[in-house]
Amino acid sequence: MVLEPVPCPTCGSTDVVKHGQSETGKQRYKCRNRECNRRTFIRDYAYRGYLPDVKQQIADMAVNGSGIRDTARVLRISPTTVIEALKKRSSSAIDQSSSVS
């Protein structure tokens, strides 16, 4: 029996434990690294909008002037997901800039 370590997608730490299951029955994991700001994650998301790469593409397309519906159509996700990702991104940027000052 071979145990494969599960790395945290945010910090890369392998100090990860199982943390129940999602509503769709997928295994949920919890990162135990105290400096990591991500609490739980799933290895294989069923919906593309949750993937970190897709969230980065949303931000890149917004910077380049693509609209919400255009971004949603190109990435094959919901326009609501695009809006929420941009809201979270802008609020985290505001939080980081206020803590730097």
N, C-alpha and C positions, 0 to 999 in steps of 0.2 A: 504494500500500500504506500503510495507516494502522496505526500501532502504538498500542495502547491500554495505558496504564500500569495495572499491577495493584497496588492498594493493599493493605498489610498490614491484616488485620481488627483487629489489636490496637492498633498504634500509628499506622496511617494512612500510614506512609511508603511512597513509591513506589520505594525502593531495594530492589527485589525481583528475584531471578533464578530461573530454572527449576531444579528440583532433582529430576529424575527423574519417575517415575510411581508411582502407588499400585498396590496389588494388583488393583484393578478397572480399571486403565488410565487413570485420571484424572491430569491434570497436577498435580504437586506443586511448590510454590514455597517459596523460602527468603528470609526477611527478613534484610537485611544491616545493619539499624540495631542498633548495639551496645547501646543502652538498652532495646530491645524484648526481652521475656522469652519471646516465641514464636519458635521456631526454624523450623518448617515449617508449611505450611497448604495446603489445597485450596480452590479457589474454590467448587465446587458439590459438596457432600457428598451421597452417596447415602443415608445414614442420618440421619434427623432428630435423633437424640440427640447428634450432634457439633456442631450449630449453637449458636452463642453465645446466641441468643435463647431457645432451648429450655433451655439450662443455667440462664439467669436465671429462667425460669419455674419450673424445678424448685426453686430456692432460695426463690422467692416463695411457692410452694405449701407448702413445708415450714414456713416461718415462720407461715403462716396455719393450720397444723394438719392439712394433708392428709397422708394416709398414703402409703406407698411404692407400693402397688398402685393406689390411687386416682390418684395422680400419673401413673403409667405408663399407665393406661387412658385418662385424659383427653388426655395428650400423644401417645398412640400410639407409645410406646417401650417398651423392655424394663425390668422392675423392676430388673434388674442395673445398667442404665445409670443409673437414678435413684440407687441406692445408691452407685455409684462417683462420680457427680457430687457427691453430698453429702459423701462422704469427702474428696475433693480440696478441696472448698470449705472444709471445717472445718480441714483440715491447713494450708491456705494462710492462713486467718485466725489460726491459732495461731502460725505462723511470723512473720506480720506483727506480731502483738502482742508477741512476745518480742523482736523487733528494735527496737521502739519503746521498750521499757523500759530 
